[in-house]
Amino acid sequence: WGLITRTIIPLLAQPGMAAGESWVSGPGDIQLSAFLSPARAQRLVWGVGPVLQIPSATNDALGQGKWGAGPTAAALWFGEQWTFGALINNIWSFAGDGSRPGVNQMQLQPQINYNFKDNPDRYLSFSPIITANWKESGGERWTVPVSLGIGQLLKFGNQSVNLQATAYYNVVKPTDAASRTLELTVQFLFPR
């Protein structure tokens, strides 16, 4: 068995929620995931484990203000040019700012990647991040985007890095959520 970890440290910038409000930027809440996975996986890699949310946002607009935890699972199938997979988790809050609402939120991220034949380190990605806030009802519960991204794997010395730009359009969203999102990712990879 092996342990695969995934740490998300978001640096966010978002416009104000009302006319005349200025942009807010800074770190968001950190999420740590740990997946117990078979060590000798070939084309199919899967894992299950816990996810922990740390209330590290420097502004209330950038995070939930709650410690949270829950289960997570992921699976990826690697082909010659195509990769298919999904990641799912659910986080429940257990501590944090008492004036902020509790958290019971699911995240589902299906993933389809196409690696270019002439440059297998460059890829197109469809990986919408679908969320459900179980504390809300009706149209306020779900965020369902469509997405398209392009990425490139690089090496800086011995360090592998994944750079990706992804655009999202929310087909279903709560009233106060953005219609569009642009995500720029810098991911440091530490393969065995």
Accessible surface in RSA format (square Angstrom, percent):
REM  Atomic radii and reference values for relative SASA: ProtOr
REM  Chains: A
REM  Algorithm: Lee & Richards
REM  Probe-radius: 1.40
REM  Slices: 20
REM RES _ NUM      All-atoms   Total-Side   Main-Chain    Non-polar    All polar
REM                ABS   REL    ABS   REL    ABS   REL    ABS   REL    ABS   REL
RES TRP A   1   183.50  73.6 128.20  62.1  55.29 129.8  97.35  51.9  86.15 139.8
RES GLY A   2    24.63  30.4   0.00   N/A  24.63  30.4  24.63  67.6   0.00   0.0
RES LEU A   3   121.52  67.7  87.44  62.6  34.07  85.7  87.44  61.4  34.07  91.7
RES ILE A   4    80.28  45.7  76.93  57.3   3.35   8.1  80.28  57.8   0.00   0.0
RES THR A   5    91.94  65.4  68.02  69.0  23.92  57.0  36.31  48.8  55.63  84.1
RES ARG A   6    69.52  29.2  64.11  32.7   5.41  12.9  28.58  39.1  40.94  24.8
RES THR A   7    74.06  52.7  43.16  43.8  30.91  73.7  25.76  34.6  48.31  73.0
RES ILE A   8    63.78  36.3  60.77  45.3   3.02   7.3  63.78  45.9   0.00   0.0
RES ILE A   9   109.20  62.1  87.20  65.0  22.00  53.0  87.20  62.8  22.00  59.7
RES PRO A  10    29.27  21.3  21.56  19.7   7.71  28.0  29.27  24.2   0.00   0.0
RES LEU A  11   144.05  80.2 112.02  80.1  32.03  80.5 112.87  79.3  31.18  83.9
RES LEU A  12    67.11  37.4  61.33  43.9   5.78  14.5  64.15  45.1   2.96   8.0
RES ALA A  13    68.13  62.6  40.37  62.3  27.75  63.1  40.37  56.9  27.75  73.5
RES GLN A  14    52.74  29.5  52.57  38.4   0.17   0.4  16.26  34.6  36.48  27.7
RES PRO A  15    73.77  53.8  71.29  65.0   2.48   9.0  71.29  58.9   2.48  15.4
RES GLY A  16    23.49  29.0   0.00   N/A  23.49  29.0   4.71  12.9  18.78  42.1
RES MET A  17   122.43  63.4  88.05  58.3  34.38  81.9  72.82  61.9  49.61  65.7
RES ALA A  18    59.04  54.3  44.66  68.9  14.38  32.7  55.07  77.5   3.97  10.5
RES ALA A  19   111.51 102.5  69.65 107.5  41.86  95.2  82.19 115.7  29.32  77.7
RES GLY A  20    89.00 109.7   0.00   N/A  89.00 109.7  45.48 124.8  43.51  97.5
RES GLU A  21    99.81  57.3  77.43  58.6  22.38  53.3  36.40  70.4  63.41  51.8
RES SER A  22    87.49  73.9  73.48  98.1  14.01  32.3  49.99 106.5  37.50  52.5
RES TRP A  23   166.87  67.0 146.69  71.0  20.18  47.4 122.40  65.3  44.47  72.2
RES VAL A  24    34.58  22.8  30.99  28.1   3.59   8.6  34.58  30.0   0.00   0.0
RES SER A  25    79.14  66.9  54.94  73.3  24.21  55.8  18.06  38.5  61.08  85.6
RES GLY A  26    18.69  23.0   0.00   N/A  18.69  23.0  17.10  46.9   1.59   3.6
RES PRO A  27    47.66  34.7  47.66  43.4   0.00   0.0  47.66  39.3   0.00   0.0
RES GLY A  28     0.31   0.4   0.00   N/A   0.31   0.4   0.17   0.5   0.14   0.3
RES ASP A  29    18.28  12.8  10.03  10.0   8.25  19.5   8.51  20.0   9.77   9.7
RES ILE A  30    37.39  21.3  37.39  27.9   0.00   0.0  37.39  26.9   0.00   0.0
RES GLN A  31    33.89  19.0  33.49  24.5   0.40   0.9   6.89  14.7  27.00  20.5
RES LEU A  32    64.65  36.0  62.23  44.5   2.41   6.1  62.45  43.9   2.19   5.9
RES SER A  33     8.12   6.9   4.16   5.6   3.96   9.1   1.58   3.4   6.54   9.2
RES ALA A  34    25.43  23.4  24.71  38.1   0.72   1.6  24.71  34.8   0.72   1.9
RES PHE A  35     7.80   3.9   7.80   4.8   0.00   0.0   7.80   4.7   0.00   0.0
RES LEU A  36    90.28  50.3  89.10  63.7   1.18   3.0  89.10  62.6   1.18   3.2
RES SER A  37     2.71   2.3   2.71   3.6   0.00   0.0   1.72   3.7   0.98   1.4
RES PRO A  38    39.81  29.0  33.86  30.9   5.95  21.6  36.09  29.8   3.72  23.1
RES ALA A  39    35.57  32.7  25.43  39.2  10.15  23.1  25.93  36.5   9.64  25.5
RES ARG A  40   210.25  88.3 189.01  96.3  21.24  50.6  74.02 101.2 136.23  82.6
RES ALA A  41    37.22  34.2   8.02  12.4  29.20  66.4  15.77  22.2  21.45  56.8
RES GLN A  42   155.08  86.7 130.34  95.3  24.74  58.9  57.12 121.6  97.96  74.3
RES ARG A  43   111.58  46.8 109.78  56.0   1.79   4.3  45.18  61.8  66.39  40.2
RES LEU A  44    97.19  54.1  88.51  63.3   8.68  21.8  88.51  62.2   8.68  23.4
RES VAL A  45    38.34  25.2  37.25  33.7   1.09   2.6  37.26  32.4   1.09   3.0
RES TRP A  46    96.68  38.8  94.40  45.7   2.29   5.4  77.12  41.1  19.56  31.7
RES GLY A  47     2.81   3.5   0.00   N/A   2.81   3.5   0.84   2.3   1.97   4.4
RES VAL A  48    75.94  50.0  74.87  67.8   1.07   2.6  74.87  65.1   1.07   2.9
RES GLY A  49    22.58  27.8   0.00   N/A  22.58  27.8  17.47  47.9   5.11  11.4
RES PRO A  50    85.26  62.1  82.51  75.2   2.75  10.0  84.29  69.6   0.97   6.0
RES VAL A  51     1.05   0.7   0.01   0.0   1.04   2.5   0.37   0.3   0.68   1.8
RES LEU A  52    59.25  33.0  58.95  42.2   0.29   0.7  58.95  41.4   0.29   0.8
RES GLN A  53     7.03   3.9   7.03   5.1   0.00   0.0   0.00   0.0   7.03   5.3
RES ILE A  54    42.50  24.2  42.50  31.7   0.00   0.0  42.50  30.6   0.00   0.0
RES PRO A  55    40.49  29.5  16.81  15.3  23.68  86.1  17.16  14.2  23.33 145.0
RES SER A  56    35.77  30.2  18.11  24.2  17.66  40.7  26.58  56.6   9.19  12.9
RES ALA A  57    30.07  27.6   5.40   8.3  24.67  56.1   5.40   7.6  24.67  65.4
RES THR A  58    96.03  68.3  56.86  57.6  39.17  93.3  61.21  82.2  34.83  52.6
RES ASN A  59    60.55  41.8  52.73  51.0   7.82  18.8  11.20  26.9  49.35  47.7
RES ASP A  60    98.45  69.0  87.58  87.2  10.87  25.7  27.77  65.4  70.68  70.5
RES ALA A  61    51.97  47.8  21.68  33.5  30.28  68.9  34.02  47.9  17.95  47.6
RES LEU A  62     9.87   5.5   0.00   0.0   9.87  24.8   3.44   2.4   6.43  17.3
RES GLY A  63    15.72  19.4   0.00   N/A  15.72  19.4   8.90  24.4   6.82  15.3
RES GLN A  64    58.30  32.6  55.02  40.2   3.28   7.8  30.09  64.0  28.21  21.4
RES GLY A  65    16.06  19.8   0.00   N/A  16.06  19.8  13.74  37.7   2.32   5.2
RES LYS A  66    22.47  11.0  22.47  13.8   0.00   0.0   0.67   0.6  21.81  23.2
RES TRP A  67    96.92  38.9  96.92  46.9   0.00   0.0  74.74  39.9  22.18  36.0
RES GLY A  68     0.17   0.2   0.00   N/A   0.17   0.2   0.17   0.5   0.00   0.0
RES ALA A  69    38.11  35.0  34.08  52.6   4.03   9.2  34.30  48.3   3.81  10.1
RES GLY A  70    16.50  20.4   0.00   N/A  16.50  20.4  13.21  36.2   3.30   7.4
RES PRO A  71    78.31  57.1  73.67  67.2   4.64  16.8  77.50  64.0   0.80   5.0
RES THR A  72     5.99   4.3   0.13   0.1   5.86  14.0   2.99   4.0   3.00   4.5
RES ALA A  73    34.35  31.6  33.41  51.6   0.94   2.1  33.71  47.5   0.64   1.7
RES ALA A  74    27.73  25.5  21.18  32.7   6.55  14.9  24.78  34.9   2.95   7.8
RES ALA A  75    40.75  37.5  38.77  59.8   1.99   4.5  40.08  56.4   0.67   1.8
RES LEU A  76    53.19  29.6  52.36  37.5   0.83   2.1  52.91  37.2   0.28   0.7
RES TRP A  77   102.68  41.2 102.12  49.4   0.55   1.3  85.99  45.8  16.69  27.1
RES PHE A  78    83.25  41.6  83.25  51.6   0.00   0.0  83.25  50.5   0.00   0.0
RES GLY A  79    16.97  20.9   0.00   N/A  16.97  20.9   3.39   9.3  13.58  30.4
RES GLU A  80   148.45  85.2 119.82  90.6  28.63  68.2  59.90 115.9  88.55  72.3
RES GLN A  81    37.77  21.1  35.88  26.2   1.90   4.5  13.19  28.1  24.58  18.6
RES TRP A  82   115.87  46.5 115.57  55.9   0.30   0.7  94.03  50.1  21.84  35.4
RES THR A  83    10.08   7.2  10.08  10.2   0.00   0.0   3.53   4.7   6.55   9.9
RES PHE A  84    89.69  44.9  87.92  54.5   1.77   4.6  88.07  53.4   1.62   4.6
RES GLY A  85    19.41  23.9   0.00   N/A  19.41  23.9  11.03  30.3   8.38  18.8
RES ALA A  86    43.61  40.1  36.40  56.2   7.21  16.4  39.05  55.0   4.57  12.1
RES LEU A  87    19.79  11.0  19.04  13.6   0.75   1.9  19.56  13.7   0.23   0.6
RES ILE A  88    78.56  44.7  78.56  58.5   0.00   0.0  78.56  56.6   0.00   0.0
RES ASN A  89     6.48   4.5   3.13   3.0   3.35   8.1   3.33   8.0   3.15   3.0
RES ASN A  90    19.55  13.5  18.99  18.3   0.56   1.4  13.69  32.9   5.87   5.7
RES ILE A  91     5.99   3.4   5.99   4.5   0.00   0.0   5.99   4.3   0.00   0.0
RES TRP A  92   119.71  48.0 118.14  57.2   1.57   3.7 106.13  56.6  13.58  22.0
RES SER A  93    32.32  27.3  10.84  14.5  21.48  49.5   1.32   2.8  31.00  43.4
RES PHE A  94   126.97  63.5  89.08  55.2  37.89  98.6 100.43  60.9  26.54  75.9
RES ALA A  95    49.10  45.1  34.08  52.6  15.02  34.2  47.41  66.8   1.68   4.5
RES GLY A  96    41.35  51.0   0.00   N/A  41.35  51.0  14.21  39.0  27.14  60.8
RES ASP A  97    62.32  43.7  47.68  47.5  14.64  34.6  25.63  60.3  36.69  36.6
RES GLY A  98    76.12  93.9   0.00   N/A  76.12  93.9  37.97 104.2  38.15  85.4
RES SER A  99   101.94  86.1  59.25  79.1  42.69  98.4  55.76 118.7  46.18  64.7
RES ARG A 100    49.56  20.8  42.76  21.8   6.80  16.2  14.07  19.2  35.49  21.5
RES PRO A 101   106.37  77.5  92.29  84.1  14.08  51.2 104.15  86.0   2.22  13.8
RES GLY A 102    31.19  38.5   0.00   N/A  31.19  38.5  12.70  34.9  18.49  41.4
RES VAL A 103    11.20   7.4   5.57   5.0   5.63  13.6   8.32   7.2   2.88   7.8
RES ASN A 104    34.39  23.7  33.91  32.8   0.48   1.2   1.25   3.0  33.14  32.0
RES GLN A 105    53.34  29.8  51.87  37.9   1.47   3.5   7.70  16.4  45.64  34.6
RES MET A 106    21.01  10.9  21.01  13.9   0.00   0.0  20.99  17.8   0.01   0.0
RES GLN A 107    25.36  14.2  25.36  18.5   0.00   0.0   3.14   6.7  22.22  16.9
RES LEU A 108    57.17  31.8  57.17  40.9   0.00   0.0  57.17  40.2   0.00   0.0
RES GLN A 109    26.39  14.8  25.14  18.4   1.25   3.0   3.31   7.0  23.08  17.5
RES PRO A 110    38.83  28.3  38.83  35.4   0.00   0.0  38.83  32.1   0.00   0.0
RES GLN A 111    49.78  27.8  48.25  35.3   1.53   3.6   1.81   3.8  47.98  36.4
RES ILE A 112    63.79  36.3  62.18  46.3   1.61   3.9  62.18  44.8   1.61   4.4
RES ASN A 113    19.04  13.1  19.04  18.4   0.00   0.0   0.49   1.2  18.56  17.9
RES TYR A 114    63.97  29.9  63.18  35.9   0.79   2.1  35.09  26.4  28.88  35.6
RES ASN A 115    33.41  23.0  33.39  32.3   0.02   0.1   1.55   3.7  31.86  30.8
RES PHE A 116    56.97  28.5  56.37  34.9   0.60   1.6  56.37  34.2   0.60   1.7
RES LYS A 117   166.20  81.1 142.91  87.7  23.29  55.5  97.71  87.9  68.49  73.0
RES ASP A 118   134.68  94.3  94.42  94.0  40.26  95.2  50.43 118.7  84.25  84.0
RES ASN A 119    38.82  26.8  36.83  35.6   1.99   4.8  13.12  31.6  25.70  24.8
RES PRO A 120    92.15  67.2  84.32  76.9   7.83  28.4  84.32  69.6   7.83  48.6
RES ASP A 121    68.50  48.0  68.37  68.0   0.13   0.3   2.15   5.1  66.35  66.2
RES ARG A 122    98.99  41.6  98.99  50.5   0.00   0.0  13.15  18.0  85.84  52.0
RES TYR A 123    13.24   6.2  13.24   7.5   0.00   0.0  11.94   9.0   1.30   1.6
RES LEU A 124    65.02  36.2  63.88  45.7   1.13   2.9  64.08  45.0   0.93   2.5
RES SER A 125     4.55   3.8   2.77   3.7   1.78   4.1   1.36   2.9   3.19   4.5
RES PHE A 126    76.55  38.3  75.83  47.0   0.73   1.9  75.83  46.0   0.73   2.1
RES SER A 127     6.60   5.6   6.60   8.8   0.00   0.0   2.13   4.5   4.47   6.3
RES PRO A 128     4.08   3.0   4.08   3.7   0.00   0.0   4.08   3.4   0.00   0.0
RES ILE A 129    47.86  27.2  43.73  32.6   4.13   9.9  43.73  31.5   4.13  11.2
RES ILE A 130    28.70  16.3  28.70  21.4   0.00   0.0  28.70  20.7   0.00   0.0
RES THR A 131    27.62  19.6  27.62  28.0   0.00   0.0  16.63  22.3  10.99  16.6
RES ALA A 132     0.00   0.0   0.00   0.0   0.00   0.0   0.00   0.0   0.00   0.0
RES ASN A 133    52.24  36.0  51.25  49.5   0.99   2.4  12.04  29.0  40.20  38.9
RES TRP A 134    90.42  36.3  74.29  36.0  16.13  37.9  69.71  37.2  20.70  33.6
RES LYS A 135   125.26  61.1  87.98  54.0  37.28  88.8  42.19  38.0  83.07  88.5
RES GLU A 136    76.10  43.7  72.59  54.9   3.51   8.4   9.73  18.8  66.37  54.2
RES SER A 137    82.03  69.3  75.79 101.1   6.25  14.4  39.53  84.2  42.50  59.5
RES GLY A 138    61.09  75.3   0.00   N/A  61.09  75.3  45.65 125.3  15.44  34.6
RES GLY A 139    54.54  67.3   0.00   N/A  54.54  67.3  38.50 105.7  16.04  35.9
RES GLU A 140    65.47  37.6  63.03  47.7   2.44   5.8  35.31  68.3  30.16  24.6
RES ARG A 141    70.33  29.5  67.70  34.5   2.63   6.3   3.07   4.2  67.25  40.8
RES TRP A 142    87.78  35.2  87.78  42.5   0.00   0.0  70.04  37.3  17.74  28.8
RES THR A 143    27.15  19.3  27.15  27.5   0.00   0.0  17.39  23.4   9.76  14.7
RES VAL A 144    46.74  30.8  46.74  42.3   0.00   0.0  46.74  40.6   0.00   0.0
RES PRO A 145     7.52   5.5   3.96   3.6   3.55  12.9   3.96   3.3   3.55  22.1
RES VAL A 146    74.87  49.3  74.23  67.2   0.64   1.6  74.23  64.5   0.64   1.7
RES SER A 147    11.58   9.8   0.00   0.0  11.58  26.7   4.12   8.8   7.45  10.4
RES LEU A 148   112.96  62.9 106.33  76.1   6.63  16.7 106.33  74.7   6.63  17.8
RES GLY A 149     3.25   4.0   0.00   N/A   3.25   4.0   3.25   8.9   0.00   0.0
RES ILE A 150    85.10  48.4  82.55  61.5   2.54   6.1  82.55  59.4   2.54   6.9
RES GLY A 151     3.53   4.4   0.00   N/A   3.53   4.4   3.40   9.3   0.13   0.3
RES GLN A 152    36.87  20.6  36.72  26.8   0.15   0.4  26.30  56.0  10.57   8.0
RES LEU A 153    67.73  37.7  63.53  45.4   4.21  10.6  63.87  44.9   3.87  10.4
RES LEU A 154    63.22  35.2  55.10  39.4   8.12  20.4  61.38  43.1   1.84   4.9
RES LYS A 155   139.96  68.3 110.96  68.1  29.00  69.0  69.88  62.9  70.08  74.7
RES PHE A 156   123.15  61.6 109.76  68.0  13.39  34.9 114.93  69.7   8.22  23.5
RES GLY A 157    71.84  88.6   0.00   N/A  71.84  88.6  45.17 124.0  26.67  59.7
RES ASN A 158   147.21 101.5 124.71 120.5  22.49  54.2  32.30  77.7 114.90 111.1
RES GLN A 159    50.55  28.3  46.14  33.7   4.41  10.5  28.04  59.7  22.51  17.1
RES SER A 160    19.95  16.9  19.12  25.5   0.83   1.9   9.30  19.8  10.64  14.9
RES VAL A 161     4.80   3.2   4.61   4.2   0.19   0.5   4.61   4.0   0.19   0.5
RES ASN A 162    13.57   9.4  13.57  13.1   0.00   0.0   0.32   0.8  13.26  12.8
RES LEU A 163    63.37  35.3  61.75  44.2   1.62   4.1  61.99  43.5   1.38   3.7
RES GLN A 164    32.23  18.0  24.22  17.7   8.01  19.1   4.66   9.9  27.58  20.9
RES ALA A 165    38.71  35.6  34.31  52.9   4.41  10.0  34.72  48.9   3.99  10.6
RES THR A 166     1.55   1.1   0.87   0.9   0.69   1.6   0.76   1.0   0.79   1.2
RES ALA A 167    57.50  52.9  53.22  82.1   4.29   9.8  53.61  75.5   3.90  10.3
RES TYR A 168    17.75   8.3  13.03   7.4   4.72  12.3  13.06   9.8   4.68   5.8
RES TYR A 169   111.46  52.0 110.38  62.8   1.08   2.8  65.48  49.2  45.98  56.7
RES ASN A 170    16.55  11.4  11.52  11.1   5.03  12.1   0.01   0.0  16.55  16.0
RES VAL A 171    91.15  60.0  63.56  57.5  27.59  66.5  65.07  56.5  26.08  70.7
RES VAL A 172    65.00  42.8  61.17  55.4   3.83   9.2  65.00  56.5   0.00   0.0
RES LYS A 173    65.64  32.0  47.92  29.4  17.72  42.2  25.44  22.9  40.20  42.8
RES PRO A 174    22.47  16.4  22.47  20.5   0.00   0.0  22.47  18.6   0.00   0.0
RES THR A 175   112.61  80.1  88.98  90.2  23.63  56.3  78.46 105.4  34.15  51.6
RES ASP A 176   103.38  72.4  82.86  82.5  20.52  48.5  38.03  89.5  65.35  65.2
RES ALA A 177    32.98  30.3  16.55  25.5  16.43  37.4  25.34  35.7   7.64  20.2
RES ALA A 178    62.10  57.1  43.27  66.8  18.83  42.8  54.40  76.6   7.70  20.4
RES SER A 179    41.62  35.2  35.98  48.0   5.63  13.0  10.27  21.9  31.34  43.9
RES ARG A 180   175.14  73.5 158.77  80.9  16.36  39.0  54.88  75.0 120.26  72.9
RES THR A 181    66.32  47.2  56.28  57.1  10.04  23.9  50.33  67.6  15.99  24.2
RES LEU A 182   122.30  68.1  93.38  66.8  28.92  72.7  93.38  65.6  28.92  77.8
RES GLU A 183    64.38  37.0  59.86  45.3   4.52  10.8  22.68  43.9  41.70  34.0
RES LEU A 184   135.01  75.2 104.41  74.7  30.60  76.9 104.46  73.4  30.55  82.2
RES THR A 185    42.59  30.3  36.32  36.8   6.27  14.9  32.00  43.0  10.60  16.0
RES VAL A 186    94.46  62.2  68.62  62.1  25.84  62.3  68.62  59.6  25.84  70.1
RES GLN A 187    75.62  42.3  71.48  52.2   4.15   9.9  18.75  39.9  56.88  43.1
RES PHE A 188   120.89  60.5 102.19  63.3  18.70  48.7 102.19  62.0  18.70  53.5
RES LEU A 189    57.98  32.3  53.79  38.5   4.20  10.5  55.71  39.1   2.27   6.1
RES PHE A 190   161.18  80.6 125.62  77.8  35.57  92.6 130.12  78.9  31.06  88.9
RES PRO A 191   104.95  76.5  73.49  67.0  31.47 114.4  85.25  70.4  19.70 122.4
RES ARG A 192   246.33 103.4 173.02  88.2  73.31 174.6 117.52 160.6 128.82  78.1
END  Absolute sums over single chains surface
CHAIN  1 A    11831.3       9549.1       2282.2       7671.6       4159.7
END  Absolute sums over all chains
TOTAL         11831.3       9549.1       2282.2       7671.6       4159.7
